[in-house]
Amino acid sequence: MRILRDSILTDLLPYVPHPAEYSGLEHNRRCGDVRAADVTVALAFPDAYPVGVSHLGTQILYTLLNAMEGVACDRTYCPTPQAERVMRERGVPLFGWESRAHLGDFDVIGVSLSYEMVLTNMLTMLDLAGVPLRAAERSGDDPIIVVGGTQADAPEVMADFTDIVLVGDGEASLAALVSLVRRAKRDGAGREAVLLEAARTIPEAYVPSLWVPRYRDDGTLASLAPVRDDLPRTIRRGHVPLDESPAITHPLVPATAGVFDRISLEIMRGCPHGCRFCHAGATRKPIRRRSVDDLIDTAGTLCNAARAVMDNGARSVVACATHGVLSGPAVQRIQESPLSEVVVTNSIRPSEEAAACNKIRFLSIAKLLAEAIRRIHNSDSVSSLFV
């Protein structure tokens, strides 16, 4: 693999507005030696570094893959327009943040498409890495481009640029794909063989080159049909029990500010409210919750980890989820456990915000919130409210 450390140091970092964002010096980084690994993976978040480094889903997959034997998983992000201009002018390709390896030399590039506005950023990143934009133009020397995230539910708009789409929760399907790539490298199998085997054996894998879309007269998608009889007729959305998804107890802490300067604790996936306009309520069924015991144990580990990194950029410790509901008994157990200290009394720097509330609907928690907010406003020191 081509290591670009010297080029990044001399041709990029001195010329970008926030060089710490490109330093790859996050606390708790854990990518192994990409030159010695059996399989190399780069998780690409197609947005600016402060957004991507705060993304919980990327941290979950990053932790999972780096725990696999023989796998080195790095991260990369979309450079800002200023940094992109510098990279193009000075000939610096896009790279893995920790390894400083050329992104085009990785075996797999996994892109998280979380919202529509990042679709073009994915193309920018592939172009900066020297990877052909269209899947049909890639050779056996190019990485396998895998996309996931919420936009994988409607992947056809990016089908021409994607080798594999993993629909739904990515923990099981991405691990299966990485294992498949490892076997293929060992056996000398080529790129097309990997794509075909992924389509055959991974229920969540949609390989656009092996399916033919049919459109209605108004341009909307009517159906997808596989080009081979030995391929499945339908693609299954992945749903992973939360006890099979690693709880992030030692998250990445950037050397500079992220959009969320806090450590996140996932309490559930999906939402029981089922609002028609909400993606999580409509597509993330069945609802899965972590047990209160697991939340309490993980929060204790997070507290210990946070004490070690408070001076390295983390400003809060947060127990949160995108959508969540805690019942009255669960709230009572949390109040009676050490987790209550995380939720309402974790004192941090006086200059920081008094409270950080995520978008969660809580049932039977109004009294806890009201009391916590009253204590914060009446206190001389600043505390964090994590919900």
C-alpha positions as CSV (number, residue, x, y, z in Angstrom):
1,M,0.0,0.0,0.0
2,R,1.2,3.5,-0.7
3,I,1.7,5.5,2.5
4,L,1.2,9.2,2.0
5,R,2.5,10.4,5.4
6,D,5.2,12.7,4.1
7,S,3.0,14.2,1.3
8,I,0.2,14.9,3.8
9,L,2.6,16.5,6.2
10,T,4.3,18.8,3.7
11,D,1.6,19.4,1.0
12,L,-1.7,19.4,2.9
13,L,-1.6,20.2,6.6
14,P,0.2,23.6,6.3
15,Y,-2.4,24.8,3.8
16,V,-5.8,23.9,5.3
17,P,-7.7,26.0,7.8
18,H,-8.1,23.2,10.4
19,P,-5.2,20.9,10.1
20,A,-6.1,19.0,13.3
21,E,-9.1,17.6,11.5
22,Y,-6.8,15.8,9.1
23,S,-4.2,14.7,11.7
24,G,-5.7,11.2,12.5
25,L,-4.7,11.6,16.1
26,E,-8.0,10.8,17.8
27,H,-7.9,9.3,21.2
28,N,-8.9,5.6,21.2
29,R,-8.0,5.1,17.5
30,R,-7.3,1.5,16.8
31,C,-6.7,0.7,13.1
32,G,-4.1,-2.0,12.8
33,D,-1.2,-2.2,10.3
34,V,-2.7,-2.0,6.9
35,R,0.4,-3.5,5.3
36,A,0.2,-6.6,7.4
37,A,-3.6,-7.1,7.4
38,D,-5.4,-9.8,5.5
39,V,-8.2,-7.3,4.6
40,T,-8.1,-3.6,4.7
41,V,-11.3,-1.5,5.0
42,A,-11.8,2.2,4.9
43,L,-15.1,3.5,6.4
44,A,-15.9,6.7,4.4
45,F,-18.2,9.3,5.8
46,P,-19.1,11.7,2.9
47,D,-19.4,14.8,5.0
48,A,-17.0,17.1,6.8
49,Y,-14.8,15.7,9.5
50,P,-16.7,17.3,12.5
51,V,-19.9,15.6,11.4
52,G,-18.3,12.2,10.5
53,V,-16.2,11.8,13.6
54,S,-19.4,12.2,15.7
55,H,-21.4,9.6,13.7
56,L,-22.3,6.7,16.1
57,G,-23.0,4.2,13.3
58,T,-19.5,4.6,11.9
59,Q,-17.9,4.1,15.3
60,I,-19.9,0.9,15.8
61,L,-18.7,-0.6,12.5
62,Y,-15.2,0.7,13.1
63,T,-15.1,-1.0,16.5
64,L,-16.6,-4.2,15.1
65,L,-14.2,-4.6,12.1
66,N,-11.1,-3.8,14.1
67,A,-12.0,-6.6,16.5
68,M,-11.9,-9.1,13.6
69,E,-8.7,-11.0,13.3
70,G,-6.6,-10.0,10.3
71,V,-8.7,-6.9,9.5
72,A,-7.4,-3.3,9.6
73,C,-10.2,-0.8,9.4
74,D,-9.4,2.9,8.9
75,R,-11.6,5.9,8.4
76,T,-11.8,8.8,5.9
77,Y,-14.0,11.9,5.5
78,C,-14.9,14.3,2.8
79,P,-12.4,17.2,2.7
80,T,-13.8,20.7,2.9
81,P,-13.8,22.7,-0.4
82,Q,-10.7,24.5,0.7
83,A,-8.9,21.3,1.5
84,E,-10.2,19.6,-1.7
85,R,-8.7,22.5,-3.7
86,V,-5.3,22.1,-2.0
87,M,-5.3,18.4,-2.5
88,R,-6.0,18.7,-6.3
89,E,-3.5,21.5,-6.8
90,R,-0.7,19.8,-4.9
91,G,-1.5,16.2,-6.0
92,V,-2.5,14.7,-2.6
93,P,-4.9,11.8,-3.0
94,L,-7.6,11.0,-0.4
95,F,-6.2,8.8,2.4
96,G,-7.0,6.8,5.4
97,W,-6.9,9.1,8.5
98,E,-4.9,6.8,10.7
99,S,-2.8,4.7,8.3
100,R,-2.1,7.6,5.9
101,A,-2.5,5.0,3.2
102,H,-3.8,5.9,-0.3
103,L,-7.6,5.3,-0.2
104,G,-7.5,3.6,-3.6
105,D,-5.3,0.8,-2.2
106,F,-7.8,-0.5,0.3
107,D,-9.7,-3.7,-0.4
108,V,-13.1,-2.3,0.6
109,I,-14.4,1.2,0.9
110,G,-17.6,1.4,2.9
111,V,-19.6,4.6,2.5
112,S,-22.4,5.6,4.9
113,L,-25.1,7.5,3.0
114,S,-27.0,9.1,5.9
115,Y,-28.9,11.7,3.9
116,E,-29.4,12.8,0.3
117,M,-27.1,15.8,0.4
118,V,-24.0,13.7,0.8
119,L,-24.6,11.6,-2.4
120,T,-22.4,13.9,-4.5
121,N,-19.8,14.0,-1.8
122,M,-19.3,10.3,-2.2
123,L,-18.4,10.9,-5.9
124,T,-16.0,13.7,-4.8
125,M,-14.2,11.3,-2.4
126,L,-13.9,8.5,-5.1
127,D,-12.5,11.0,-7.5
128,L,-9.9,12.3,-5.0
129,A,-8.9,8.7,-4.3
130,G,-8.4,8.0,-8.0
131,V,-11.2,5.3,-8.1
132,P,-13.3,5.2,-11.3
133,L,-16.7,6.7,-10.5
134,R,-18.8,4.2,-12.4
135,A,-18.7,0.6,-11.1
136,A,-18.6,-0.8,-14.7
137,E,-15.2,1.0,-15.2
138,R,-13.4,-0.5,-12.2
139,S,-10.9,-3.2,-12.5
140,G,-9.6,-5.9,-10.1
141,D,-7.1,-3.5,-8.7
142,D,-9.8,-1.0,-7.5
143,P,-11.5,-1.2,-4.1
144,I,-15.0,-2.7,-3.8
145,I,-17.3,0.2,-3.1
146,V,-20.0,-0.7,-0.5
147,V,-22.7,1.7,0.5
148,G,-25.1,1.5,3.5
149,G,-27.0,3.9,5.8
150,T,-30.5,5.2,5.5
151,Q,-30.2,6.0,1.8
152,A,-29.5,2.4,1.1
153,D,-33.3,1.9,1.4
154,A,-33.6,3.6,-2.0
155,P,-30.2,2.8,-3.6
156,E,-31.0,3.0,-7.3
157,V,-30.0,6.6,-7.6
158,M,-26.4,5.6,-6.8
159,A,-26.5,2.2,-8.5
160,D,-24.2,3.1,-11.3
161,F,-21.5,4.1,-8.9
162,T,-21.8,1.3,-6.3
163,D,-20.5,-2.3,-6.3
164,I,-22.6,-3.5,-3.3
165,V,-25.4,-2.0,-1.3
166,L,-26.0,-3.4,2.2
167,V,-29.5,-2.7,3.3
168,G,-30.4,-2.2,7.0
169,D,-28.2,-2.7,10.0
170,G,-24.7,-3.2,8.8
171,E,-23.0,-5.1,11.6
172,A,-23.7,-8.7,10.3
173,S,-23.7,-8.0,6.6
174,L,-20.5,-6.0,6.5
175,A,-18.6,-8.5,8.7
176,A,-19.8,-11.3,6.3
177,L,-18.6,-9.3,3.3
178,V,-15.2,-8.7,4.9
179,S,-14.9,-12.4,5.6
180,L,-15.8,-13.2,2.0
181,V,-13.1,-10.8,0.7
182,R,-10.6,-12.5,3.0
183,R,-11.4,-15.9,1.5
184,A,-11.4,-14.5,-2.0
185,K,-7.9,-13.0,-1.6
186,R,-6.6,-16.3,-0.1
187,D,-8.1,-18.3,-3.0
188,G,-7.1,-15.9,-5.7
189,A,-10.7,-15.1,-6.7
190,G,-11.3,-12.0,-8.7
191,R,-13.5,-9.0,-8.2
192,E,-16.5,-10.4,-10.2
193,A,-16.4,-13.6,-8.2
194,V,-16.6,-11.6,-4.9
195,L,-19.6,-9.6,-6.2
196,L,-21.4,-12.7,-7.3
197,E,-20.8,-14.6,-4.1
198,A,-21.9,-11.6,-2.0
199,A,-25.2,-11.5,-4.0
200,R,-25.7,-15.2,-3.5
201,T,-24.8,-15.6,0.2
202,I,-25.4,-12.3,2.0
203,P,-29.2,-11.7,2.2
204,E,-28.8,-7.9,2.7
205,A,-26.5,-7.4,-0.3
206,Y,-27.8,-5.8,-3.4
207,V,-25.3,-5.9,-6.3
208,P,-26.6,-3.4,-9.0
209,S,-24.5,-5.0,-11.8
210,L,-26.4,-8.3,-11.2
211,W,-29.9,-6.9,-11.2
212,V,-31.9,-5.2,-14.0
213,P,-34.2,-2.3,-13.1
214,R,-37.5,-1.8,-15.0
215,Y,-39.1,1.7,-15.0
216,R,-42.6,2.9,-15.5
217,D,-43.5,5.5,-18.1
218,D,-43.3,8.3,-15.5
219,G,-39.7,7.3,-14.6
220,T,-40.4,5.7,-11.3
221,L,-38.9,2.3,-10.5
222,A,-41.3,-0.6,-11.2
223,S,-39.2,-3.6,-10.3
224,L,-35.7,-5.2,-10.0
225,A,-34.9,-8.6,-11.5
226,P,-31.7,-10.6,-11.1
227,V,-29.8,-11.5,-14.2
228,R,-29.2,-15.1,-13.0
229,D,-31.5,-17.8,-11.8
230,D,-29.2,-18.6,-8.8
231,L,-29.7,-15.2,-7.3
232,P,-32.3,-14.3,-4.7
233,R,-35.5,-12.6,-5.9
234,T,-35.6,-10.2,-2.9
235,I,-33.1,-8.3,-0.8
236,R,-33.6,-8.5,3.0
237,R,-33.2,-5.5,5.2
238,G,-30.8,-6.4,8.0
239,H,-31.9,-6.2,11.6
240,V,-29.3,-7.0,14.3
241,P,-30.3,-7.6,17.9
242,L,-28.6,-4.9,20.0
243,D,-26.9,-7.5,22.2
244,E,-25.0,-8.5,19.0
245,S,-23.9,-4.9,18.3
246,P,-20.9,-3.7,20.2
247,A,-21.6,-1.0,22.8
248,I,-19.1,1.8,22.3
249,T,-17.2,2.0,25.5
250,H,-14.0,3.7,24.2
251,P,-15.2,6.0,21.4
252,L,-13.0,8.1,19.2
253,V,-12.3,11.5,20.7
254,P,-11.1,14.0,18.1
255,A,-8.2,16.4,18.7
256,T,-10.5,19.2,17.6
257,A,-14.2,19.9,18.0
258,G,-16.8,17.6,16.5
259,V,-20.4,18.6,16.0
260,F,-21.2,16.4,19.1
261,D,-18.6,16.8,21.7
262,R,-19.9,13.9,23.8
263,I,-19.9,10.2,24.1
264,S,-23.1,8.5,22.9
265,L,-24.8,5.5,24.5
266,E,-27.3,3.8,22.1
267,I,-30.4,2.7,24.0
268,M,-32.6,1.4,21.2
269,R,-33.2,1.2,17.4
270,G,-36.4,2.0,15.8
271,C,-39.3,3.9,17.3
272,P,-42.7,2.7,18.6
273,H,-44.5,5.9,17.7
274,G,-44.5,5.0,14.0
275,C,-45.0,8.5,12.7
276,R,-45.6,8.4,8.9
277,F,-43.1,11.1,8.1
278,C,-40.3,9.5,10.2
279,H,-37.7,7.2,8.6
280,A,-36.7,5.5,11.9
281,G,-40.2,4.6,12.8
282,A,-41.1,3.3,9.3
283,T,-38.0,1.4,8.4
284,R,-36.2,0.3,11.5
285,K,-38.6,-2.3,12.8
286,P,-38.7,-4.4,14.8
287,I,-37.9,-2.1,17.7
288,R,-34.9,-3.3,19.7
289,R,-33.9,-2.0,23.1
290,R,-30.8,-2.5,25.2
291,S,-31.6,-3.8,28.7
292,V,-31.3,-1.4,31.6
293,D,-28.6,-3.6,33.1
294,D,-26.5,-3.2,29.9
295,L,-27.1,0.5,29.9
296,I,-26.0,0.9,33.4
297,D,-22.9,-1.3,32.9
298,T,-21.9,0.5,29.7
299,A,-22.5,3.9,31.2
300,G,-20.1,3.1,34.1
301,T,-17.4,2.1,31.6
302,L,-18.1,5.3,29.6
303,C,-17.7,7.4,32.7
304,N,-14.3,5.9,33.4
305,A,-13.3,6.4,29.8
306,A,-14.5,10.0,29.9
307,R,-12.4,10.8,32.9
308,A,-9.3,9.7,30.9
309,V,-10.1,11.9,27.9
310,M,-11.8,15.0,29.2
311,D,-8.7,17.0,28.6
312,N,-8.4,15.6,25.1
313,G,-11.4,17.2,23.6
314,A,-14.5,15.4,25.0
315,R,-16.9,17.9,26.7
316,S,-19.7,15.6,27.7
317,V,-20.7,12.0,28.3
318,V,-24.1,11.3,26.8
319,A,-26.6,8.5,27.0
320,C,-28.7,9.0,23.9
321,A,-30.5,7.6,20.9
322,T,-32.0,9.1,17.8
323,H,-35.5,8.0,18.9
324,G,-36.2,6.4,22.2
325,V,-38.8,5.6,24.9
326,L,-38.0,4.8,28.5
327,S,-40.8,3.4,30.6
328,G,-41.5,4.4,34.2
329,P,-39.8,1.3,35.7
330,A,-36.8,1.8,33.6
331,V,-36.4,5.4,34.6
332,Q,-36.8,4.4,38.3
333,R,-34.0,1.8,38.0
334,I,-31.7,4.3,36.3
335,Q,-32.4,6.9,39.1
336,E,-31.5,4.2,41.7
337,S,-28.3,3.3,39.9
338,P,-24.9,5.0,39.3
339,L,-26.2,5.9,35.9
340,S,-28.2,8.7,37.5
341,E,-24.9,10.5,38.2
342,V,-24.2,10.4,34.4
343,V,-27.6,11.6,33.6
344,V,-27.8,14.6,35.8
345,T,-24.7,15.4,37.9
346,N,-21.6,14.8,35.8
347,S,-19.7,18.1,36.3
348,I,-17.5,19.4,33.6
349,R,-15.7,22.6,32.6
350,P,-17.7,25.7,33.8
351,S,-17.4,27.2,30.3
352,E,-19.4,24.4,28.6
353,E,-23.1,24.3,28.0
354,A,-25.4,23.4,30.9
355,A,-27.4,20.8,29.1
356,A,-27.4,18.7,26.0
357,C,-30.8,17.1,25.2
358,N,-31.1,14.8,22.2
359,K,-34.3,14.3,20.2
360,I,-35.9,11.6,22.3
361,R,-39.4,11.2,23.5
362,F,-39.4,10.1,27.1
363,L,-42.4,8.7,28.9
364,S,-42.7,9.1,32.7
365,I,-39.5,11.1,32.8
366,A,-40.8,14.6,33.1
367,K,-40.1,14.9,36.9
368,L,-36.5,13.7,36.4
369,L,-35.9,16.2,33.6
370,A,-37.5,19.1,35.6
371,E,-35.4,18.3,38.7
372,A,-32.2,18.0,36.7
373,I,-32.8,21.3,34.9
374,R,-33.7,23.0,38.2
375,R,-30.4,21.8,39.7
376,I,-28.4,22.9,36.8
377,H,-29.9,26.4,36.8
378,N,-29.5,26.8,40.5
379,S,-25.9,25.5,40.6
380,D,-22.8,27.6,40.5
381,S,-21.0,24.9,38.6
382,V,-22.0,23.7,35.2
383,S,-23.4,20.2,34.8
384,S,-24.3,18.1,31.9
385,L,-27.8,16.6,31.4
386,F,-27.5,13.6,29.2
387,V,-30.7,12.0,27.8
